[in-house]
Amino acid sequence: MIAIKSIPDFSLSPHIDQVGVEERASRFTKRSIKNESKINGLKLALNMIDLTTLEGKDTDGKVKQLCYKALHLHDAYPGLPTVAAICVYPSMVKVAKKALGDSGVKVASVATAFPSGQASRDVKIRDTKFAVNEGADEIDMVISRGKFHMGEYNFVFDEISAIKEACGEARLKVILETGELVTYDKVRRASDIAMYAGADFIKTSTGKIQPAATMPVTLVMLEAIRDFYYKTGKRIAMKPAGGISKAKLALHYLVMLNEVLGEEWMNNQWFRFGASSLANDILMQLMKQKSGVYQGADYFSMD
Amino acid sequence: MAKTVKNNTLKLKFESSRNLAPAPESKSAAKISERYDLFIDGKFEKPLSKKYFDTINPATEERLAEVAEANAADVNKAVEAARNAYDKTWKKMAPKERAKYIYRVARMVQERAREFAVIETLDGGKPIRESRDFDVPAAANHFFYYAGWADKLEYAFPNRQAQPLGVAGQIIPWNFPLLMAAWKIAPALATGNTVVLKPAETTPLTALKLAEIIQEADLPPGVVNIITGAGATGAAMVDHPDINKIAFTGSTDVGKIIQRAIAGTNKKATLELGGKAANIIFDDAALDQAVEGVVNGIFFNQGHVCCAGSRLYVQESVFKTVVQKLKDRMESLIVGDPMDKNTDIGAINSKQQLEVINTYLSIGQKEGAEMYQSSCSLPKKGFYCRPTIFTNVAQSNRIAQEEIFGPVLTIQSFRTDDEVIEKANNTPYGLSAGVWTDKGSKIFNMTTKLKAGVVWANTYNKFDPTSPFGGYKESGYGREGGLHGLAPYLNLV
């Protein structure tokens, strides 16, 4: 563990120029990813997915099916990687853990009164501990956006620290819910708070609010991670979530990751996609690369 | 050779981001003839000089075509054609009819955008991404914009009578061949002048393609004449007694020669010459976006940009951070085959220019500045230069004073606003400048005090046909673009 020497004044977090950051983000979409770069990129993206189901109607059966899919994405294509993790509600952690066994696929659980985060700290800590005790490898918490908008950065900071402590060995993903923060300046500030408070990952969205992940928002967060790394030498992972359902867009994100943080971040230890339907589009593209023709959606399992 | 850096800051690794699978643009879109003649009086004519010269692809050193070399007699023929067209058709034509021709050219440039982009990249070495996304669309936009002005000159200059000058002799550089042709031809035609245009000898092909379009567009013969050749051809144009106006974009040295040559004549002139622009980053700026702006400012078109932000001034409190970010950003730049869609920095335009740049690299090191280059590998053949920055630079260093016209940036620190204004203005040039700050009032303060024709705030190298462009001091005089770009082609009575 690398000790952080001093906590900065978060009201002085760097400002972001909206025009500049959106222009830069659009540049990554101009990269032309072909042939072996494309195949490698698609496989890597597949391996970075947190396959997600976060619904009120989730059942043991649904979660088990999803876990099976995680391990056998498309057996018609030999040698495919698995996804990185399954992301579920705390009550489903045990089921997922059992279904995944010792496959190496992680179980991530949302916690802290997901998605609104409008609960007492005590409830949030118990929510987190419950998920960890059920066997969650990773915890996806939400920050208190209301307190953040009120300028109570210390509250937000302390809450993240408390949850981090409750996580024990589990890695902590901190969801900023950027769609509710609205400006890039606030996204940057919230990223800084989360990283200094002990986040292992910073994550854009719950998937319940629009807009969810966008490329410029993710770029702002990647740049925050880079600055944190420059200052502390500590690596933080990134997870854009929601709205990434096409393989091409996933490749654009990987291009961005590769050009902002470099190749050391290009694995599922340091980058994840929170997505439910992305996997099938990637599979479809991979099969197309292999066979030269697109197959219909019915050839890929729906979950 | 890249020197090792002394400071022990953390470095990110970008090797894999530079090694993407090749994604080359197809050359099939471009039809390039074996040989090009002079475009005079609506026809391609063999040169009276009987001489031709080669134009090569600077990325591969392969010959693309041979191009006629116009001598003084050819220039005379072109000027006569232009004069004839001016007297007999163009000046008498109703302005809205003139506009239709210019619109037609604009649309045809758009229709053949891909062909233009490919030829521009093959002939000049710039990345296909830039010729596709910037050069060609911007050229078409210039024609569209000035077509709109043709029948509205009385509104542009209320209570004045706008009369064309006659024959304009236009000499353009090799950095943006098609775009510069559009910058020159569009306002001249809109204001009712006829044109003799000479593209640079290393990049004549897109101008000659434009000649083909002008022919297809049925523009009256002689309204636009495009002749090729080197310095001697240009000199014959400047000296020709029947040319009413010289429009020149190029080096300050040649600009001075032109200025001397036309002294005592009644030729009008606009000169758009060199630059050594200051790009200024204050400590309150959005630093990541500022670094991106610095990259666009100096590495766009391999730094072959007269308004390139070649002198970077960074407020001392953020100096280290900015340099660190810039170095990491430079590592992710892809240098190589200009035809590859992923290339960020293509080939240096000519062997001669590469030699100039390399000379400055050794001058900089001899002067004691610390050189840093991206660690990327360069293609074996062709003319290439790694993106380069110099730190530990003094204001008195030649690399900080003279225009290098390549991907070479000098970086100096400053403490106060007054100090940086003084340093930024401490140059014989005054074409452009950039200011990066989050504070609006500072932007206004800086823009009023920087002696530069264009000042960009929180962005860099942004161009639009509606916006005038031109310099102070040795960067030339006269404005091109926008409403202001009409006046130099008119007698206002």
Contacts between the chains, C-beta under 8 A, distances in Angstrom:
chain1	res1	chain2	res2	distance
A	14	B	286	6.7
A	14	B	287	6.3
A	14	B	288	7.6
A	15	B	284	7.4
A	15	B	286	5.1
A	15	B	438	4.9
A	16	B	286	5.4
A	16	B	288	7.6
A	16	B	289	7.1
A	17	B	286	3.9
A	17	B	289	4.0
A	17	B	290	7.9
A	17	B	438	7.9
A	17	B	458	5.5
A	19	B	289	8.0
A	19	B	458	7.2
A	19	B	459	6.8
A	20	B	286	6.3
A	20	B	288	7.8
A	20	B	289	3.0
A	20	B	290	7.8
A	20	B	292	6.0
A	20	B	293	6.8
A	20	B	458	6.7
A	20	B	459	7.0
A	21	B	286	7.8
A	21	B	288	7.4
A	21	B	289	5.9
A	23	B	292	7.7
A	24	B	288	7.9
A	24	B	289	7.0
A	24	B	292	5.1
A	30	B	129	6.2
A	30	B	133	7.5
A	30	B	341	7.6
A	31	B	20	7.0
A	31	B	341	7.8
A	31	B	342	5.5
A	32	B	20	7.8
A	32	B	23	3.6
A	32	B	341	4.1
A	32	B	342	5.7
A	33	B	20	6.5
A	33	B	21	7.5
A	33	B	23	7.6
A	34	B	20	7.6
A	34	B	21	4.7
A	34	B	22	7.2
A	34	B	23	4.8
A	35	B	21	4.3
A	36	B	21	5.3
A	37	B	20	4.8
A	37	B	21	4.0
A	38	B	21	7.2
A	223	B	288	4.8
A	226	B	12	7.3
A	226	B	328	7.9
A	229	B	10	6.5
A	229	B	12	7.9
A	230	B	9	7.0
A	230	B	10	6.0
A	230	B	321	7.6
A	230	B	324	6.6
A	233	B	10	6.1
A	255	B	17	7.5
A	258	B	14	7.4
A	258	B	16	6.3
A	258	B	17	4.1
A	258	B	332	7.8
A	259	B	14	6.9
A	259	B	17	4.9
A	259	B	332	4.3
A	260	B	332	8.0
A	261	B	12	6.2
A	262	B	12	3.8
A	262	B	13	4.5
A	262	B	14	5.0
A	262	B	17	7.1
A	262	B	328	7.8
A	262	B	331	8.0
A	262	B	332	7.8
A	263	B	13	5.2
A	263	B	14	7.0
A	263	B	15	6.5
A	263	B	16	4.4
A	263	B	17	7.1
A	264	B	12	7.2
A	264	B	13	5.9
A	266	B	16	6.9
